[in-house]
Amino acid sequence: MRISYSSLEQFLRCPYLFKYIVLDKNKLPKTKEAALGTSVHEALNFQFKKSPLFPTLDEVINFYNKRWEERIAKVEFKDDYEKDAMHQNGILMLSRFYKKNPAWNFTILGLEMRFEAPFIDPETNETHTLSGIIDRIDKLDDNTYEIIDYKTARRMPAQDHADKNLQLAIYHLGALARWPHLRDKKIRLTLQFLQHGETLVTSRTSEDLEETKRRILVMIHTIEEHIKNNDWPAKSSPLCAMHPYNKICPMWSYLYQKKDISVDIDEKAAKDALSEYIGIKSAHAASNERMMELQAILLGFMKNKGFSRLFGNEGYVTRNLREQDIYDVEKAKSALDAIGKWEEILTADHKKLEKILPSLPSQTQIRLHEEAFLRKKTTESLLMRRKKIDPEDLE
Ligand code: SF4
């Protein structure tokens, strides 16, 4: 499989979005945040290009202005005030950065450097390729190499974020694939936060990089499993509000159905079921039996029509698919015994095993998957929230 960090990130955020963008190759309309981020990145790239002299700050800002106008051609803003504020924010970031980082002070090895890092899956012997684009690579005076990624986000995360950052580890692998002689050199990994004029610096050992490869393999196997089952659940998060895809996503599409289409009999039954379902739940007065019947109507309707969420006047329900990996516990025992973790699940059950799984070394996760994994178990339920949502609330 050929995969980039951004595709992996999309998969972790929401498998449905991953399928739509990465596998089906659909393009999402650009957001204003993306327009700002891209034009600032392009201007920073320009700042470090010498022809024959490095550009002045005015030239960098002019370059940014042109790119900004191109990038926002199809982007919607709340009003002109918001558009102007975002544009000025870009100028501020670039001016501050330019003054603090004169281009002639750096030895730059690469700008917007594309990489491809192949690695072999020991399970299948298949070669996977990690791909990506590194914002900048510098050579420092003490013979250290620095991989830099610019961030235009408003929030500056904690140091821990850089230390565990998958993107930086993948970029480290990418730089080594391109320049294998860096293998013995000191490499530092830097996140440069342009809104704050701050950096977070970290590094990875060769063991860390091996662990990264194993982590990616676990993710690739999970993606392959989803491809095999053609199973792409929509996973809602605050990020849903950031992109306009929600009109065609099963988590939200029910809200955007045309109001003038006649309500079919199934939908009437489902809507009635939803009203009753929410009423009963909130009043704590329902019999379990009727709840199960209503759930069956709702889940049946949503499954047949392809909706992950159903909205009514009293609230909405979300079809929640919970997958549980079923292991052969005896075989899992020997894998966990080997690293002294068996005690933690002595009264072994699947829930406990699932709970400690993410904290295990990926080598052990792979071993469990290879030797003890039996099947996936999917259970369905409805999650309810008493809140009326209108499409306008989402825009
Ligand atoms: S709107 Fe949310 S749930 Fe739907 S595809 Fe996008 S991220 Fe996933």
Residues whose N, C-alpha, C, O or C-beta is under 5 A from the ligand:
A	BS01	SF4	C14 Y16 L17 A234 K235 S236 S237 C240 Y245 N246 C249 M251
